């Protein structure tokens, strides 16, 4: 159910919500597996792990690696990913219009992610989004990460909007928990990196959206339907 009064700002998770980063991360992970003389994994196997972070992806890809080798492999994985951050990475379909509409109406938006700053900020810069965002909070911007509400509360303060007047869109349980703890409207991105085993019925989001354009209604903006092309000869 939409709020009686439109929300004043939108805060967004990054991987699996604002940006489709799975192709670049999957390619980097499979490059690492090739270096370790292992066959590549199917993209469908890797995609649901992206929102859980690099460590979860690495544990899935190398379940038998001992603790002493884990950190060097993680460093190599992130090195490979950093070298091609924006390759094949793009906004999820519809978000270009969403951000343009928010900008046109002077509705602030920002990014709150657990991705480390040295990856998140260059990625947003390369895609021309960092300069447009009202705030960017990375996983190491504060002493705590989501599901702690502090990153969301800090972001709301930076864009000068009360948490209750803000929505947070994400695709993981930690996003739902952080939004609820911050007193924000939490929206779940059903199009994001959700795995078949995720029990999303128990995730405390306020509501789910199936595409980014549905976000507009929550800030009082109607999505304009596409204009039909005129018939030939009309």
VOPAVEX-262654 format. One record per residue: residue in three letters; y, x, z of N, C-alpha, C in turn. Coordinates in pm, whole numbers. Layout:
// residues N
- aa, n.yy, n.xx, n.zz, ca.yy, ca.xx, ca.zz, c.yy, c.xx, c.zz
- ALA, Y, X, Z, Y, X, Z, Y, X, Z .
...
This chain:
// residues 234
- aa, n.yy, n.xx, n.zz, ca.yy, ca.xx, ca.zz, c.yy, c.xx, c.zz
- UNK, -119, 84, 0, 0, 0, 0, 125, 88, 0 .
- UNK, 217, 59, -90, 340, 135, -99, 429, 106, 21 .
- UNK, 509, 204, 64, 600, 180, 177, 709, 81, 139 .
- UNK, 765, 13, 239, 874, -82, 214, 996, -12, 157 .
- UNK, 1019, 110, 203, 1133, 189, 156, 1079, 311, 85 .
- UNK, 1127, 340, -37, 1076, 457, -109, 1092, 585, -28 .
- UNK, 996, 674, -41, 1002, 802, 27, 1107, 891, -40 .
- UNK, 1158, 987, 38, 1273, 1064, -7, 1238, 1199, -69 .
- UNK, 1113, 1242, -54, 1076, 1375, -104, 925, 1382, -123 .
- UNK, 883, 1480, -202, 740, 1500, -228, 705, 1647, -205 .
- UNK, 607, 1669, -121, 551, 1803, -100, 412, 1806, -160 .
- UNK, 376, 1918, -220, 256, 1924, -302, 171, 2045, -266 .
- UNK, 40, 2022, -260, -54, 2133, -257, -51, 2198, -395 .
- UNK, -105, 2319, -406, -97, 2392, -532, -226, 2379, -613 .
- UNK, -331, 2452, -574, -456, 2451, -650, -524, 2315, -641 .
- UNK, -553, 2256, -756, -623, 2129, -757, -534, 2009, -737 .
- UNK, -404, 2031, -723, -310, 1921, -702, -195, 1929, -802 .
- UNK, -117, 2035, -791, -8, 2056, -887, -59, 2131, -1010 .
- UNK, -134, 2237, -986, -179, 2323, -1096, -331, 2323, -1109 .
- UNK, -376, 2325, -1233, -518, 2341, -1262, -545, 2491, -1276 .
- UNK, -578, 2554, -1163, -600, 2699, -1159, -747, 2736, -1172 .
- UNK, -835, 2637, -1177, -978, 2664, -1177, -1024, 2751, -1294 .
- UNK, -974, 2731, -1417, -1021, 2817, -1526, -997, 2966, -1502 .
- UNK, -878, 3001, -1454, -848, 3142, -1429, -932, 3198, -1314 .
- UNK, -947, 3119, -1208, -1026, 3166, -1094, -1174, 3178, -1131 .
- UNK, -1224, 3083, -1208, -1365, 3088, -1248, -1390, 3208, -1338 .
- UNK, -1298, 3236, -1428, -1315, 3351, -1516, -1315, 3481, -1435 .
- UNK, -1226, 3490, -1338, -1221, 3611, -1255, -1348, 3627, -1173 .
- UNK, -1398, 3516, -1119, -1520, 3522, -1040, -1639, 3564, -1125 .
- UNK, -1646, 3511, -1246, -1758, 3547, -1333, -1745, 3690, -1386 .
- UNK, -1622, 3738, -1403, -1604, 3879, -1438, -1658, 3968, -1327 .
- UNK, -1631, 3929, -1204, -1682, 4004, -1090, -1834, 4000, -1086 .
- UNK, -1892, 3886, -1114, -2039, 3877, -1116, -2096, 3966, -1227 .
- UNK, -2030, 3971, -1340, -2076, 4057, -1448, -2070, 4203, -1405 .
- UNK, -1963, 4242, -1336, -1952, 4379, -1287, -2063, 4413, -1188 .
- UNK, -2111, 4309, -1120, -2218, 4329, -1021, -2357, 4301, -1080 .
- UNK, -2365, 4301, -1214, -2491, 4279, -1285, -2555, 4144, -1249 .
- UNK, -2471, 4041, -1245, -2522, 3906, -1220, -2473, 3815, -1332 .
- UNK, -2551, 3712, -1366, -2510, 3622, -1474, -2394, 3533, -1431 .
- UNK, -2315, 3486, -1526, -2203, 3399, -1491, -2253, 3265, -1438 .
- UNK, -2170, 3203, -1356, -2199, 3072, -1303, -2134, 2965, -1389 .
- UNK, -2193, 2845, -1396, -2130, 2736, -1472, -1995, 2699, -1410 .
- UNK, -1901, 2663, -1495, -1768, 2623, -1448, -1778, 2506, -1350 .
- UNK, -1868, 2412, -1378, -1883, 2294, -1293, -1928, 2332, -1152 .
- UNK, -1995, 2445, -1137, -2038, 2491, -1006, -1921, 2551, -928 .
- UNK, -1832, 2619, -999, -1721, 2688, -935, -1606, 2593, -901 .
- UNK, -1575, 2500, -989, -1454, 2417, -976, -1437, 2352, -840 .
- UNK, -1539, 2287, -781, -1517, 2220, -653, -1483, 2313, -538 .
- UNK, -1511, 2444, -554, -1485, 2539, -446, -1344, 2594, -447 .
- UNK, -1270, 2571, -555, -1139, 2635, -571, -1043, 2598, -458 .
- UNK, -1040, 2472, -418, -948, 2430, -312, -987, 2485, -176 .
- UNK, -1107, 2539, -163, -1150, 2595, -36, -1113, 2742, -21 .
- UNK, -1056, 2800, -128, -1006, 2936, -119, -1101, 3041, -171 .
- UNK, -1049, 3163, -184, -1123, 3273, -244, -1246, 3311, -163 .
- UNK, -1238, 3306, -31, -1353, 3345, 51, -1471, 3249, 29 .
- UNK, -1442, 3120, 22, -1548, 3023, 0, -1610, 3042, -139 .
- UNK, -1527, 3069, -237, -1578, 3093, -372, -1668, 3215, -374 .
- UNK, -1625, 3321, -305, -1703, 3445, -305, -1836, 3427, -232 .
- UNK, -1834, 3353, -122, -1960, 3330, -49, -2059, 3251, -134 .
- UNK, -2008, 3158, -211, -2096, 3081, -299, -2153, 3169, -410 .
- UNK, -2068, 3256, -466, -2110, 3339, -579, -2199, 3455, -538 .
- UNK, -2184, 3501, -412, -2262, 3615, -361, -2317, 3582, -223 .
- UNK, -2407, 3485, -215, -2455, 3441, -83, -2534, 3545, -6 .
- UNK, -2584, 3646, -78, -2669, 3747, -13, -2596, 3878, 17 .
- UNK, -2465, 3881, -6, -2390, 4004, 17, -2370, 4024, 166 .
- UNK, -2396, 4147, 213, -2380, 4175, 356, -2232, 4187, 391 .
- UNK, -2203, 4178, 520, -2064, 4174, 568, -1985, 4297, 526 .
- UNK, -2050, 4412, 520, -1980, 4535, 486, -1930, 4539, 342 .
- UNK, -1994, 4464, 253, -1952, 4461, 112, -1861, 4344, 79 .
- UNK, -1850, 4251, 172, -1775, 4129, 141, -1627, 4157, 115 .
- UNK, -1561, 4229, 203, -1418, 4253, 188, -1384, 4331, 61 .
- UNK, -1458, 4438, 26, -1429, 4505, -101, -1447, 4413, -222 .
- UNK, -1550, 4328, -218, -1569, 4234, -329, -1455, 4133, -334 .
- UNK, -1411, 4088, -219, -1299, 3995, -214, -1173, 4058, -273 .
- UNK, -1147, 4182, -235, -1030, 4252, -288, -1038, 4266, -440 .
- UNK, -1157, 4296, -492, -1173, 4310, -636, -1156, 4175, -706 .
- UNK, -1209, 4068, -647, -1194, 3934, -702, -1046, 3897, -714 .
- UNK, -971, 3920, -609, -829, 3886, -610, -750, 3976, -705 .
- UNK, -793, 4101, -718, -729, 4191, -814, -748, 4139, -957 .
- UNK, -870, 4098, -988, -898, 4042, -1120, -816, 3916, -1145 .
- UNK, -809, 3831, -1045, -732, 3706, -1059, -584, 3735, -1075 .
- UNK, -531, 3828, -995, -388, 3859, -1001, -347, 3910, -1139 .
- UNK, -439, 3976, -1207, -407, 4034, -1338, -393, 3928, -1447 .
- UNK, -435, 3806, -1418, -428, 3699, -1520, -394, 3565, -1454 .
- UNK, -299, 3568, -1363, -265, 3450, -1283, -241, 3325, -1367 .
- UNK, -157, 3338, -1467, -113, 3220, -1541, -193, 3194, -1668 .
- UNK, -294, 3277, -1694, -374, 3258, -1815, -457, 3130, -1800 .
- UNK, -438, 3038, -1892, -510, 2909, -1892, -479, 2823, -1769 .
- UNK, -374, 2856, -1696, -333, 2774, -1582, -216, 2688, -1624 .
- UNK, -222, 2561, -1590, -117, 2469, -1631, -104, 2355, -1532 .
- UNK, 6, 2282, -1542, 24, 2162, -1463, -85, 2061, -1500 .
- UNK, -133, 1987, -1401, -221, 1877, -1433, -146, 1776, -1520 .
- UNK, -216, 1713, -1611, -155, 1621, -1706, -73, 1514, -1635 .
- UNK, 50, 1501, -1673, 140, 1403, -1614, 240, 1464, -1519 .
- UNK, 210, 1584, -1466, 301, 1643, -1367, 430, 1694, -1429 .
- UNK, 427, 1727, -1557, 552, 1769, -1621, 653, 1655, -1615 .
- UNK, 607, 1533, -1644, 696, 1418, -1636, 735, 1389, -1491 .
- UNK, 641, 1399, -1401, 670, 1373, -1260, 782, 1464, -1211 .
- UNK, 769, 1594, -1235, 869, 1688, -1187, 1003, 1666, -1256 .
- UNK, 1000, 1635, -1384, 1125, 1609, -1456, 1196, 1487, -1400 .
- UNK, 1120, 1383, -1367, 1180, 1262, -1310, 1236, 1289, -1171 .
- UNK, 1163, 1363, -1091, 1213, 1398, -957, 1341, 1479, -968 .
- UNK, 1342, 1578, -1056, 1462, 1660, -1074, 1580, 1575, -1121 .
- UNK, 1555, 1486, -1216, 1664, 1404, -1272, 1725, 1313, -1168 .
- UNK, 1643, 1267, -1073, 1692, 1176, -968, 1730, 1251, -840 .
- UNK, 1728, 1384, -846, 1765, 1468, -731, 1678, 1437, -609 .
- UNK, 1552, 1410, -636, 1454, 1390, -528, 1386, 1525, -504 .
- UNK, 1404, 1584, -387, 1349, 1718, -364, 1197, 1719, -363 .
- UNK, 1141, 1828, -413, 997, 1849, -408, 971, 1996, -376 .
- UNK, 856, 2020, -317, 822, 2156, -282, 672, 2176, -278 .
- UNK, 632, 2299, -256, 491, 2336, -256, 454, 2390, -119 .
- UNK, 343, 2341, -65, 287, 2394, 59, 140, 2423, 32 .
- UNK, 105, 2550, 33, -30, 2592, -5, -83, 2695, 94 .
- UNK, -214, 2704, 103, -276, 2811, 182, -296, 2938, 99 .
- UNK, -263, 2932, -28, -273, 3050, -116, -175, 3156, -65 .
- UNK, -214, 3283, -58, -122, 3385, -9, 0, 3401, -99 .
- UNK, 107, 3446, -39, 236, 3455, -109, 228, 3545, -232 .
- UNK, 154, 3656, -221, 151, 3751, -332, 81, 3695, -455 .
- UNK, 11, 3582, -439, -48, 3513, -553, 30, 3386, -587 .
- UNK, 70, 3310, -487, 135, 3181, -511, 272, 3196, -576 .
- UNK, 355, 3285, -522, 491, 3294, -574, 497, 3350, -717 .
- UNK, 425, 3458, -749, 427, 3505, -888, 372, 3401, -985 .
- UNK, 270, 3326, -943, 215, 3223, -1030, 320, 3117, -1061 .
- UNK, 387, 3068, -958, 491, 2967, -979, 607, 3023, -1061 .
- UNK, 641, 3149, -1038, 748, 3212, -1116, 711, 3223, -1263 .
- UNK, 589, 3264, -1290, 546, 3281, -1430, 544, 3148, -1504 .
- UNK, 522, 3039, -1432, 519, 2907, -1495, 655, 2837, -1491 .
- UNK, 757, 2906, -1441, 891, 2849, -1436, 909, 2739, -1334 .
- UNK, 825, 2738, -1231, 831, 2632, -1130, 895, 2677, -999 .
- UNK, 889, 2805, -972, 940, 2855, -844, 1089, 2825, -829 .
- UNK, 1164, 2843, -938, 1308, 2822, -932, 1344, 2675, -915 .
- UNK, 1255, 2587, -954, 1283, 2443, -946, 1245, 2384, -811 .
- UNK, 1149, 2444, -743, 1100, 2388, -617, 1204, 2401, -507 .
- UNK, 1213, 2296, -425, 1306, 2300, -313, 1261, 2394, -204 .
- UNK, 1131, 2417, -195, 1075, 2511, -99, 935, 2549, -145 .
- UNK, 890, 2667, -104, 754, 2713, -129, 704, 2778, -1 .
- UNK, 603, 2718, 59, 540, 2773, 179, 400, 2818, 141 .
- UNK, 372, 2946, 157, 242, 3002, 124, 155, 3014, 248 .
- UNK, 32, 3056, 228, -62, 3064, 338, -26, 3165, 445 .
- UNK, 56, 3265, 408, 97, 3365, 504, 247, 3361, 533 .
- UNK, 312, 3249, 502, 454, 3234, 533, 477, 3214, 683 .
- UNK, 375, 3158, 749, 383, 3126, 892, 257, 3179, 961 .
- UNK, 255, 3180, 1093, 136, 3230, 1164, 15, 3139, 1148 .
- UNK, 35, 3013, 1105, -75, 2918, 1090, -74, 2859, 950 .
- UNK, -189, 2803, 912, -205, 2737, 782, -247, 2592, 804 .
- UNK, -245, 2515, 693, -308, 2383, 699, -454, 2401, 741 .
- UNK, -507, 2313, 825, -461, 2178, 860, -357, 2171, 971 .
- UNK, -311, 2284, 1023, -200, 2278, 1118, -79, 2215, 1048 .
- UNK, -7, 2127, 1115, 106, 2060, 1050, 231, 2145, 1035 .
- UNK, 237, 2262, 1100, 360, 2341, 1098, 410, 2374, 958 .
- UNK, 324, 2414, 862, 377, 2440, 728, 446, 2319, 666 .
- UNK, 388, 2200, 684, 450, 2080, 628, 580, 2046, 699 .
- UNK, 582, 2060, 831, 704, 2032, 907, 814, 2133, 870 .
- UNK, 776, 2258, 850, 874, 2360, 810, 930, 2329, 672 .
- UNK, 843, 2288, 580, 888, 2254, 445, 985, 2136, 448 .
- UNK, 955, 2034, 527, 1044, 1918, 537, 1180, 1961, 591 .
- UNK, 1181, 2051, 687, 1307, 2099, 742, 1385, 2178, 637 .
- UNK, 1315, 2255, 555, 1383, 2336, 454, 1449, 2250, 346 .
- UNK, 1389, 2135, 315, 1449, 2047, 214, 1533, 1938, 279 .
- UNK, 1548, 1945, 413, 1637, 1855, 487, 1595, 1709, 474 .
- UNK, 1466, 1684, 490, 1412, 1548, 485, 1324, 1526, 608 .
- UNK, 1339, 1412, 674, 1254, 1382, 788, 1108, 1372, 744 .
- UNK, 1013, 1423, 823, 873, 1416, 784, 827, 1274, 749 .
- UNK, 874, 1174, 824, 831, 1036, 798, 878, 985, 663 .
- UNK, 977, 1051, 604, 1029, 1010, 472, 974, 1096, 360 .
- UNK, 867, 1169, 390, 812, 1265, 296, 666, 1232, 268 .
- UNK, 623, 1255, 146, 480, 1246, 115, 424, 1385, 93 .
- UNK, 295, 1398, 122, 226, 1522, 91, 103, 1488, 10 .
- UNK, 92, 1549, -107, -19, 1524, -199, -113, 1644, -198 .
- UNK, -241, 1619, -173, -338, 1726, -174, -476, 1677, -214 .
- UNK, -571, 1770, -218, -706, 1733, -264, -815, 1785, -171 .
- UNK, -781, 1810, -45, -880, 1861, 50, -861, 1794, 185 .
- UNK, -965, 1799, 267, -959, 1740, 400, -846, 1801, 481 .
- UNK, -826, 1932, 469, -719, 1997, 545, -582, 1940, 508 .
- UNK, -566, 1897, 383, -439, 1838, 340, -416, 1703, 408 .
- UNK, -522, 1623, 414, -512, 1493, 480, -482, 1509, 628 .
- UNK, -549, 1604, 692, -530, 1625, 835, -389, 1677, 864 .
- UNK, -340, 1767, 780, -206, 1823, 801, -99, 1716, 783 .
- UNK, -114, 1633, 679, -16, 1528, 655, -13, 1428, 771 .
- UNK, -129, 1390, 818, -135, 1294, 929, -72, 1354, 1054 .
- UNK, -104, 1479, 1084, -51, 1544, 1204, 100, 1563, 1195 .
- UNK, 152, 1579, 1072, 296, 1597, 1052, 371, 1466, 1049 .
- UNK, 300, 1354, 1049, 365, 1224, 1042, 415, 1189, 903 .
- UNK, 353, 1249, 801, 390, 1221, 662, 293, 1123, 599 .
- UNK, 334, 1065, 487, 243, 986, 406, 154, 1084, 329 .
- UNK, 25, 1078, 351, -68, 1167, 283, -133, 1100, 165 .
- UNK, -117, 1158, 48, -180, 1105, -73, -290, 1201, -117 .
- UNK, -404, 1145, -154, -516, 1224, -200, -520, 1229, -352 .
- UNK, -531, 1349, -407, -541, 1367, -552, -687, 1357, -592 .
- UNK, -728, 1238, -634, -869, 1218, -669, -909, 1299, -792 .
- UNK, -809, 1339, -872, -836, 1419, -992, -859, 1566, -959 .
- UNK, -839, 1605, -834, -843, 1746, -795, -983, 1801, -782 .
- UNK, -995, 1910, -707, -1120, 1983, -698, -1208, 1929, -585 .
- UNK, -1252, 1807, -603, -1335, 1741, -502, -1480, 1748, -547 .
- UNK, -1566, 1795, -459, -1707, 1809, -492, -1786, 1683, -465 .
- UNK, -1903, 1675, -526, -1989, 1558, -510, -2033, 1539, -366 .
- UNK, -2038, 1647, -291, -2083, 1639, -152, -1971, 1610, -53 .
- UNK, -1847, 1608, -101, -1734, 1581, -12, -1733, 1434, 29 .
- UNK, -1729, 1410, 157, -1731, 1273, 210, -1588, 1222, 222 .
- UNK, -1527, 1193, 108, -1384, 1163, 106, -1350, 1030, 172 .
- UNK, -1450, 944, 194, -1422, 816, 260, -1368, 837, 401 .
- UNK, -1401, 950, 461, -1357, 979, 597, -1232, 1066, 603 .
- UNK, -1175, 1100, 488, -1054, 1182, 489, -935, 1092, 518 .
- UNK, -850, 1128, 614, -743, 1037, 658, -618, 1036, 570 .
- UNK, -636, 1021, 440, -521, 1003, 352, -470, 859, 365 .
- UNK, -342, 841, 341, -284, 707, 337, -336, 631, 217 .
- UNK, -345, 700, 105, -393, 638, -19, -436, 749, -115 .
- UNK, -509, 709, -219, -554, 802, -322, -483, 769, -453 .
- UNK, -457, 872, -535, -407, 848, -669, -502, 914, -768 .
- UNK, -514, 854, -884, -607, 903, -986, -540, 992, -1090 .
- UNK, -408, 993, -1091, -334, 1079, -1182, -197, 1106, -1123 .
- UNK, -136, 1219, -1157, -8, 1255, -1097, 101, 1150, -1115 .
- UNK, 103, 1081, -1228, 210, 984, -1254, 215, 874, -1149 .
- UNK, 105, 847, -1081, 105, 744, -978, 192, 782, -859 .
- UNK, 223, 910, -846, 309, 955, -736, 448, 894, -745 .
- UNK, 496, 869, -868, 633, 822, -887, 663, 694, -811 .
- UNK, 567, 603, -803, 591, 476, -735, 622, 496, -587 .
- UNK, 569, 602, -527, 588, 626, -385, 728, 676, -352 .
- UNK, 799, 725, -452, 938, 766, -431, 1034, 671, -503 .
- UNK, 984, 552, -535, 1070, 448, -592, 1100, 461, -739 .
- UNK, 1020, 537, -810, 1040, 554, -954, 923, 494, -1029 .
- UNK, 954, 408, -1124, 848, 349, -1205, 817, 442, -1321 .
- UNK, 689, 454, -1350, 650, 534, -1466, 674, 454, -1592 .
- UNK, 757, 509, -1682, 787, 440, -1807, 669, 452, -1902 .
- UNK, 621, 338, -1958, 510, 348, -2053, 552, 420, -2178 .
- UNK, 458, 485, -2245, 495, 558, -2368, 544, 463, -2477 .
- UNK, 638, 510, -2556, 690, 430, -2666, 589, 429, -2779 .
- UNK, 562, 310, -2831, 470, 299, -2943, 541, 343, -3070 .
- UNK, 469, 415, -3153, 527, 457, -3280, 545, 335, -3371 .
- UNK, 656, 327, -3441, 676, 213, -3532, 576, 214, -3646 .
- UNK, 544, 96, -3693, 451, 88, -3807, 516, 152, -3930 .
- UNK, 433, 211, -4011, 484, 274, -4133, 556, 170, -4218 .
- UNK, 675, 207, -4265, 750, 115, -4350, 832, 16, -4273 .
- UNK, 822, 16, -4138, 899, -81, -4059, 1045, -46, -4060 .
